[in-house]
């Protein structure tokens, strides 16, 4: 029992030693084994932390780039609509997560077929692009992911794509219910970390309706091109995973903890 304690003590005295470098730094972008100057970390590491923290804060307060996303969808001839959650602004959204899960009264009107905006004949899948806690992620990665995903969904019939502002994951439930969709996929900015301010998540829900829990969804997370020193799931792989969940969800009539992803070798 004394040897591990001695080793731990030695590593704390020399946190930048080769032992740490080869066992931790090669496997994680986390801030481990930082250099020290006296009792403080080095200026370089302090500045790197400050920059990462600023990027994370900027991501949380970023907004969905509706004009750019609209142009991208129009270029691809993809019908789309824009709506808003019940959170009227970003400050309220951050303080009241429940409002981000509820449609605004205006959004409820937009989703009514009687408005003439929707063509819902034989539609069974709704895709939503949402800001979440990092609109930066959606602005950067949602369209490239759609380019990889849509060719894999030829057997699904899509409603217009929804651009959702001030949205939480569960906003997909009332949207899906209003559109009579069999399934929803919401592409949403994940909570930014100090090494990932632009990570996109995809949440798949079969038979969406208000009251669904996270245990009834499947998630494909950290979608962004892998960069040196940063983990990420590339668009093509993420699209394959999402398509698999949708196909299996349709076959079984469910998503969530009862639907388990196979090994990577079994994915298309």
DRENDO-1510 file (C-alpha; in Angstrom, 1 decimal, always signed):
<recs>
REC; n; res; u; v; w
REC; 1; UNK; +0.0; +0.0; +0.0 .
REC; 2; UNK; +3.0; +2.3; +0.5 .
REC; 3; UNK; +4.3; +2.2; -3.1 .
REC; 4; UNK; +1.3; +3.8; -4.9 .
REC; 5; UNK; +1.3; +6.6; -2.3 .
REC; 6; UNK; +5.0; +7.2; -2.9 .
REC; 7; UNK; +4.5; +7.2; -6.7 .
REC; 8; UNK; +1.6; +9.7; -6.4 .
REC; 9; UNK; +3.7; +11.9; -4.2 .
REC; 10; UNK; +6.6; +11.8; -6.7 .
REC; 11; UNK; +4.3; +12.7; -9.6 .
REC; 12; UNK; +2.8; +15.7; -7.7 .
REC; 13; UNK; +6.3; +17.0; -7.2 .
REC; 14; UNK; +7.1; +16.6; -10.9 .
REC; 15; UNK; +3.8; +17.0; -12.7 .
REC; 16; UNK; +5.4; +17.6; -16.1 .
REC; 17; UNK; +7.5; +14.5; -16.0 .
REC; 18; UNK; +7.6; +11.9; -18.8 .
REC; 19; UNK; +5.5; +9.4; -16.9 .
REC; 20; UNK; +2.5; +11.8; -17.0 .
REC; 21; UNK; +3.2; +12.9; -20.6 .
REC; 22; UNK; +3.0; +9.3; -22.0 .
REC; 23; UNK; +0.1; +8.1; -19.9 .
REC; 24; UNK; -2.4; +11.0; -19.8 .
REC; 25; UNK; -1.6; +13.8; -22.2 .
REC; 26; UNK; -1.6; +11.4; -25.1 .
REC; 27; UNK; -5.2; +10.3; -24.3 .
REC; 28; UNK; -7.1; +13.4; -23.3 .
REC; 29; UNK; -7.3; +17.1; -24.2 .
REC; 30; UNK; -8.0; +17.8; -20.5 .
REC; 31; UNK; -5.7; +20.1; -18.7 .
REC; 32; UNK; -3.5; +17.6; -16.8 .
REC; 33; UNK; +0.1; +17.8; -15.8 .
REC; 34; UNK; +0.3; +21.5; -16.2 .
REC; 35; UNK; +3.7; +23.2; -15.8 .
REC; 36; UNK; +4.3; +25.3; -12.6 .
REC; 37; UNK; +6.1; +28.4; -11.7 .
REC; 38; UNK; +6.5; +28.3; -8.0 .
REC; 39; UNK; +3.0; +27.6; -6.6 .
REC; 40; UNK; +1.2; +28.9; -9.7 .
REC; 41; UNK; +0.7; +27.4; -13.2 .
REC; 42; UNK; +2.7; +28.9; -16.0 .
REC; 43; UNK; +1.6; +32.1; -17.8 .
REC; 44; UNK; +1.0; +30.1; -21.0 .
REC; 45; UNK; -1.3; +27.7; -19.4 .
REC; 46; UNK; -3.2; +30.4; -17.6 .
REC; 47; UNK; -3.7; +32.3; -20.9 .
REC; 48; UNK; -4.8; +29.1; -22.6 .
REC; 49; UNK; -7.4; +28.5; -19.9 .
REC; 50; UNK; -8.7; +32.1; -20.2 .
REC; 51; UNK; -9.1; +31.7; -24.0 .
REC; 52; UNK; -10.9; +28.4; -23.7 .
REC; 53; UNK; -13.2; +29.9; -21.0 .
REC; 54; UNK; -14.0; +32.9; -23.2 .
REC; 55; UNK; -14.8; +30.6; -26.2 .
REC; 56; UNK; -17.2; +28.5; -24.0 .
REC; 57; UNK; -19.0; +31.6; -22.7 .
REC; 58; UNK; -19.3; +33.0; -26.2 .
REC; 59; UNK; -20.8; +29.7; -27.4 .
REC; 60; UNK; -23.4; +29.8; -24.7 .
REC; 61; UNK; -24.5; +33.3; -25.7 .
REC; 62; UNK; -24.2; +32.7; -29.5 .
REC; 63; UNK; -27.3; +32.9; -31.7 .
REC; 64; UNK; -28.6; +30.7; -34.5 .
REC; 65; UNK; -27.5; +32.2; -37.9 .
REC; 66; UNK; -30.9; +32.0; -39.5 .
REC; 67; UNK; -30.0; +33.9; -42.7 .
REC; 68; UNK; -27.0; +31.6; -43.4 .
REC; 69; UNK; -28.9; +28.4; -42.6 .
REC; 70; UNK; -31.8; +29.5; -44.7 .
REC; 71; UNK; -29.6; +30.1; -47.7 .
REC; 72; UNK; -27.9; +26.7; -47.2 .
REC; 73; UNK; -31.3; +24.9; -47.1 .
REC; 74; UNK; -32.6; +26.9; -50.0 .
REC; 75; UNK; -29.5; +26.0; -52.0 .
REC; 76; UNK; -30.3; +22.3; -51.3 .
REC; 77; UNK; -34.0; +22.8; -52.2 .
REC; 78; UNK; -35.0; +21.7; -48.6 .
REC; 79; UNK; -38.2; +23.2; -47.4 .
REC; 80; UNK; -37.9; +24.8; -43.9 .
REC; 81; UNK; -39.7; +26.8; -41.3 .
REC; 82; UNK; -38.4; +28.9; -38.4 .
REC; 83; UNK; -40.0; +28.8; -34.9 .
REC; 84; UNK; -39.2; +29.8; -31.4 .
REC; 85; UNK; -39.6; +28.2; -28.0 .
REC; 86; UNK; -41.5; +29.9; -25.2 .
REC; 87; UNK; -38.3; +31.5; -23.9 .
REC; 88; UNK; -38.5; +35.0; -25.3 .
REC; 89; UNK; -34.7; +35.8; -25.1 .
REC; 90; UNK; -31.4; +34.3; -24.2 .
REC; 91; UNK; -31.3; +35.4; -20.6 .
REC; 92; UNK; -34.7; +33.8; -19.9 .
REC; 93; UNK; -33.7; +30.7; -21.8 .
REC; 94; UNK; -30.6; +30.2; -19.6 .
REC; 95; UNK; -32.6; +30.8; -16.4 .
REC; 96; UNK; -35.7; +28.9; -17.3 .
REC; 97; UNK; -34.8; +25.5; -19.0 .
REC; 98; UNK; -38.5; +24.5; -18.9 .
REC; 99; UNK; -39.5; +27.3; -21.4 .
REC; 100; UNK; -36.9; +26.0; -23.9 .
REC; 101; UNK; -38.9; +22.7; -24.0 .
REC; 102; UNK; -42.2; +24.4; -24.8 .
REC; 103; UNK; -43.3; +26.0; -28.0 .
REC; 104; UNK; -44.3; +29.6; -28.2 .
REC; 105; UNK; -47.8; +30.4; -29.1 .
REC; 106; UNK; -46.6; +31.7; -32.4 .
REC; 107; UNK; -44.8; +28.4; -33.1 .
REC; 108; UNK; -47.9; +26.4; -32.4 .
REC; 109; UNK; -49.7; +28.4; -35.1 .
REC; 110; UNK; -46.9; +27.9; -37.6 .
REC; 111; UNK; -47.1; +24.2; -37.1 .
REC; 112; UNK; -50.8; +24.0; -37.9 .
REC; 113; UNK; -51.5; +22.4; -41.3 .
REC; 114; UNK; -54.4; +24.9; -41.7 .
REC; 115; UNK; -51.9; +27.7; -42.1 .
REC; 116; UNK; -50.9; +26.4; -45.5 .
REC; 117; UNK; -47.2; +26.3; -44.6 .
REC; 118; UNK; -46.9; +22.6; -44.3 .
REC; 119; UNK; -47.4; +19.6; -46.5 .
REC; 120; UNK; -47.7; +16.7; -44.2 .
REC; 121; UNK; -48.9; +13.9; -46.5 .
REC; 122; UNK; -47.1; +10.7; -45.7 .
REC; 123; UNK; -44.4; +12.5; -43.7 .
REC; 124; UNK; -42.8; +10.4; -40.9 .
REC; 125; UNK; -39.6; +12.2; -39.9 .
REC; 126; UNK; -38.9; +15.7; -38.7 .
REC; 127; UNK; -35.4; +17.1; -38.5 .
REC; 128; UNK; -34.8; +20.2; -36.3 .
REC; 129; UNK; -31.8; +22.4; -36.3 .
REC; 130; UNK; -31.6; +24.1; -32.9 .
REC; 131; UNK; -29.3; +26.4; -31.0 .
REC; 132; UNK; -29.2; +24.7; -27.6 .
REC; 133; UNK; -26.3; +25.8; -25.5 .
REC; 134; UNK; -24.0; +26.4; -28.4 .
REC; 135; UNK; -25.5; +27.9; -31.5 .
REC; 136; UNK; -21.9; +28.0; -32.8 .
REC; 137; UNK; -22.0; +24.2; -33.1 .
REC; 138; UNK; -25.2; +24.2; -35.1 .
REC; 139; UNK; -24.0; +27.1; -37.3 .
REC; 140; UNK; -20.8; +25.2; -38.1 .
REC; 141; UNK; -21.8; +21.6; -38.3 .
REC; 142; UNK; -25.5; +21.1; -39.0 .
REC; 143; UNK; -25.5; +21.6; -42.7 .
REC; 144; UNK; -22.4; +19.4; -43.4 .
REC; 145; UNK; -23.9; +16.7; -41.3 .
REC; 146; UNK; -27.2; +17.0; -43.2 .
REC; 147; UNK; -25.3; +16.6; -46.5 .
REC; 148; UNK; -24.0; +13.2; -45.2 .
REC; 149; UNK; -27.3; +12.2; -43.5 .
REC; 150; UNK; -30.0; +12.8; -46.0 .
REC; 151; UNK; -28.8; +10.4; -48.6 .
REC; 152; UNK; -29.0; +7.7; -46.0 .
REC; 153; UNK; -32.7; +8.4; -45.3 .
REC; 154; UNK; -34.2; +7.7; -48.7 .
REC; 155; UNK; -36.8; +5.4; -47.1 .
REC; 156; UNK; -38.0; +8.1; -44.8 .
REC; 157; UNK; -40.5; +10.9; -45.7 .
REC; 158; UNK; -39.5; +14.3; -44.3 .
REC; 159; UNK; -41.5; +17.2; -43.1 .
REC; 160; UNK; -40.0; +20.6; -43.7 .
REC; 161; UNK; -36.8; +21.1; -41.7 .
REC; 162; UNK; -37.4; +23.3; -38.6 .
REC; 163; UNK; -35.0; +26.0; -37.4 .
REC; 164; UNK; -35.7; +26.3; -33.7 .
REC; 165; UNK; -34.4; +29.2; -31.6 .
REC; 166; UNK; -33.9; +29.1; -27.8 .
REC; 167; UNK; -34.5; +25.4; -27.9 .
REC; 168; UNK; -33.8; +22.5; -25.5 .
REC; 169; UNK; -33.7; +18.9; -26.6 .
REC; 170; UNK; -37.3; +18.2; -25.5 .
REC; 171; UNK; -38.7; +20.9; -27.8 .
REC; 172; UNK; -38.6; +18.2; -30.4 .
REC; 173; UNK; -41.4; +16.4; -28.7 .
REC; 174; UNK; -44.2; +19.0; -29.2 .
REC; 175; UNK; -42.9; +19.7; -32.6 .
REC; 176; UNK; -43.0; +16.0; -33.6 .
REC; 177; UNK; -46.5; +15.6; -32.1 .
REC; 178; UNK; -47.8; +18.7; -34.0 .
REC; 179; UNK; -46.4; +17.4; -37.3 .
REC; 180; UNK; -47.6; +13.8; -36.6 .
REC; 181; UNK; -44.1; +12.6; -37.1 .
REC; 182; UNK; -43.1; +9.0; -36.3 .
REC; 183; UNK; -39.6; +10.2; -35.3 .
REC; 184; UNK; -37.6; +13.4; -34.7 .
REC; 185; UNK; -34.0; +14.2; -35.0 .
REC; 186; UNK; -32.9; +17.4; -33.3 .
REC; 187; UNK; -29.4; +18.6; -34.1 .
REC; 188; UNK; -28.5; +20.9; -31.2 .
REC; 189; UNK; -25.5; +22.6; -29.7 .
REC; 190; UNK; -24.2; +20.8; -26.7 .
REC; 191; UNK; -23.1; +22.3; -23.4 .
REC; 192; UNK; -19.6; +23.8; -24.3 .
REC; 193; UNK; -16.6; +22.5; -22.4 .
REC; 194; UNK; -13.2; +24.1; -22.0 .
REC; 195; UNK; -12.0; +22.0; -25.0 .
REC; 196; UNK; -15.1; +21.8; -27.1 .
REC; 197; UNK; -17.1; +25.0; -27.5 .
REC; 198; UNK; -18.7; +23.8; -30.8 .
REC; 199; UNK; -19.8; +20.2; -30.2 .
REC; 200; UNK; -23.0; +19.2; -31.9 .
REC; 201; UNK; -25.4; +16.6; -30.6 .
REC; 202; UNK; -28.1; +14.6; -32.4 .
REC; 203; UNK; -31.0; +13.3; -30.3 .
REC; 204; UNK; -33.4; +10.7; -31.9 .
REC; 205; UNK; -36.8; +10.1; -30.5 .
REC; 206; UNK; -39.4; +7.6; -31.8 .
REC; 207; UNK; -43.1; +8.6; -31.3 .
REC; 208; UNK; -42.3; +12.1; -30.0 .
REC; 209; UNK; -44.8; +13.7; -27.6 .
REC; 210; UNK; -44.6; +15.9; -24.6 .
REC; 211; UNK; -43.5; +13.9; -21.5 .
REC; 212; UNK; -40.9; +11.8; -23.2 .
REC; 213; UNK; -37.8; +11.3; -21.0 .
REC; 214; UNK; -34.1; +11.2; -21.9 .
REC; 215; UNK; -34.3; +7.5; -21.4 .
REC; 216; UNK; -36.5; +7.3; -24.4 .
REC; 217; UNK; -34.1; +9.0; -26.7 .
REC; 218; UNK; -30.8; +8.0; -28.3 .
REC; 219; UNK; -27.9; +10.5; -28.6 .
REC; 220; UNK; -25.0; +10.8; -31.0 .
REC; 221; UNK; -22.7; +13.4; -29.4 .
REC; 222; UNK; -19.5; +15.4; -30.0 .
REC; 223; UNK; -20.2; +15.7; -33.7 .
REC; 224; UNK; -17.4; +17.9; -35.2 .
REC; 225; UNK; -14.4; +17.3; -37.4 .
REC; 226; UNK; -11.6; +15.8; -35.2 .
REC; 227; UNK; -8.6; +18.1; -34.9 .
REC; 228; UNK; -5.1; +17.6; -33.5 .
REC; 229; UNK; -5.4; +17.4; -29.8 .
REC; 230; UNK; -9.2; +17.5; -29.9 .
REC; 231; UNK; -11.7; +14.6; -30.0 .
REC; 232; UNK; -14.7; +14.7; -32.4 .
REC; 233; UNK; -17.0; +12.5; -34.4 .
REC; 234; UNK; -16.7; +13.1; -38.2 .
REC; 235; UNK; -19.9; +13.9; -40.2 .
REC; 236; UNK; -20.0; +10.6; -42.2 .
REC; 237; UNK; -19.7; +8.4; -39.1 .
REC; 238; UNK; -22.2; +10.5; -37.2 .
REC; 239; UNK; -24.7; +10.3; -40.1 .
REC; 240; UNK; -24.3; +6.5; -40.2 .
REC; 241; UNK; -25.1; +6.2; -36.5 .
REC; 242; UNK; -28.1; +8.5; -36.7 .
REC; 243; UNK; -29.5; +6.6; -39.7 .
REC; 244; UNK; -29.0; +3.3; -37.9 .
REC; 245; UNK; -30.9; +4.5; -34.9 .
REC; 246; UNK; -33.8; +5.7; -37.1 .
REC; 247; UNK; -33.9; +2.5; -39.1 .
REC; 248; UNK; -33.8; +0.3; -36.0 .
REC; 249; UNK; -36.2; +2.6; -34.2 .
REC; 250; UNK; -38.7; +2.2; -37.0 .
REC; 251; UNK; -38.3; -1.5; -37.0 .
REC; 252; UNK; -38.8; -1.9; -33.2 .
REC; 253; UNK; -41.1; +1.0; -32.7 .
REC; 254; UNK; -38.9; +2.6; -30.0 .
REC; 255; UNK; -35.8; +4.5; -29.1 .
REC; 256; UNK; -33.9; +4.9; -25.9 .
REC; 257; UNK; -32.2; +2.6; -23.5 .
REC; 258; UNK; -33.8; -0.5; -25.1 .
REC; 259; UNK; -32.2; +0.3; -28.4 .
REC; 260; UNK; -28.5; -0.4; -28.2 .
REC; 261; UNK; -25.9; +0.6; -30.8 .
REC; 262; UNK; -23.9; -2.3; -32.3 .
REC; 263; UNK; -20.2; -2.3; -32.6 .
REC; 264; UNK; -18.7; +0.0; -35.2 .
REC; 265; UNK; -18.0; -3.0; -37.4 .
REC; 266; UNK; -21.7; -3.7; -37.8 .
REC; 267; UNK; -22.6; -0.1; -38.8 .
REC; 268; UNK; -23.2; +0.5; -42.5 .
</recs>
